[in-house]
Amino acid sequence: MAIIAVIGTNYVGLVTAACFAELGNQVVGIDIDPGKVERLARGQLPIYEPGLEEVVVQNIKAGRLRFTLDYVEGLSKAEFAFVCVGTPSGIEGEADMSQVKAAAHSLGEHTPSERSLIVVNKSTMPIGTGDWMLPALERASNGSGARFRVVSNPEFLREGSAVDDFRHPDRVVLGGTDPEAIDRVAGLYRDLQPEMPIIKTDIRTAEMIKYASNAFLATKISFINEIASICERLGADVKEVSRGMGLDRRISPEFLDAGVGYGGSCFPKDVKALAHMASMSGAHPQLLRAVMEINRDMRRLVLQKVRGTLGSIEDRTIGVLGLAFKPNTDDLRESPAVEIIHLLQSQGARVKAFDPAANDAARSILPGVELCKDAYAVAEDAEAVILLTPWSEFRRLDLERVRHSMRYPLLVDGRNLYDPSEMVARGFFYQPIGRPGADPLLAEAPAAVHAEAVGVASRVA
């Protein structure tokens, strides 16, 4: 059993704290938000993450997990301190390190004198963070005699499956200059999987592994989205292209789903941060810049599809299904839906929306949007519905009810959730991403169909 402090209790910190407690360790989560700490102590989570609440509550009841505002209390017996605070994007795309610096200062200042503490950088931190972390800790300790060792241990948790990802990691990455400290951190993971790969390397390489991993996955998404755009022009089906590519073991099917692009708290900021670091060091990250540009283009493509059928969207009622950047989370950070809604509003559209988990989170950041109780309320009197988050419940919708609720049956499927031929048979003007033949008439006479669509939409307005 180890005694662990976790600094920060959002997605990464809370999952890390709860899952280490589940392994039998004594864990204390330290946060600066009094309301959050009070709610966590009662087992009330500030985030939506499947399976996490159960783990938190069980370990609070078992006495292995607690939360505090007090660094002195939290560090009084700690052997490890995992730094799990945010590193959001700055003005130029750089990682904002203010929370990390504040955490380092508090750790150095409040670690008991003559104690030894292994500080583990869990957050995604720029390459070189480990180099200044140790001197920063020592300066903040002000000669107390506390001893620090720093290990980089980047997280690879996916929102929506974070608990399972912690329990069954593909690998654990550890970077540092002290082999004994690295081995001790490795020991914390020993009970997860007997044959789990543990990569032990230097700090900068460990930090780069995280950035390179996220940048590659974002690149894969943007690649298939560029292929989808080409498919639309050449009459190929990107779903079948993805399937054919994914069966190649060198490629794999993961992250080959065409759609409106990546979002969330990791890919956007990490690609921007890596491109910024590359530029500042004299490198030329052309590929990373293209990845970001393609991702932005996919948002605009959705509007083009709506305008291509309705013409102007000013004073049109547009429904949006899904607000979170992916299913099984309520996270709206860098969500494609949020950006698309802002674009719709900027062109005068009235927007209705529903998300199974993110409605409450959306109230403060989507003013002017009518947040509905379900997908059917979104469809009612809408002149177009845009599906942006592939929640499983959207696969089970009564599509006949959706169709007959709409003023005009335009459905833009930003995640290719439905079968084009079925949607056309049900009477929709169906617009997927990178798939041809959604409407046989549209393929034969696009100008005529466009004119008819505009006319019908005008008559029902």
ABEGO torsion letter per residue (X at the ends): XBBBBBBEABAAAAAAAAAAAAAGBBBBBBBABAAAAAAAAAGBBABBBBGAAAAAAAAAAAGABBBBABAAAAAAABABBBBABBBBBBAAGBBBAAAAAAAAAAAAAABBBGBBBBBBBABBBBBGAAAAAAAAAAAAAGGAGBBBBBBBBBBABBBGAAAAAAABBABBBBBEABAAAAAAAAAAAAAABAABBBBBBBAAAAAAAAAAAAAAAAAAAAAAAAAAAAAAAAGBBAAAAAAAAAABAAAEABGABBEAEBBEAAAAAAAAAAAAAAAAAGBBBAAAAAAAAAAAAAAAAAAAAAAAAAEBABGBBBBBBEABABBGBABABGBAAAAAAAAAAAAGBBBBBBBAAAAAAAAAABBGBBBBABAAAAABGBABBBBABBBAAAAABBAAAAAAABABBBBBBAAGABBAAAAAAAGBBBBBBGBBGABAAAAABAAAAAAAAAAAAAAAX
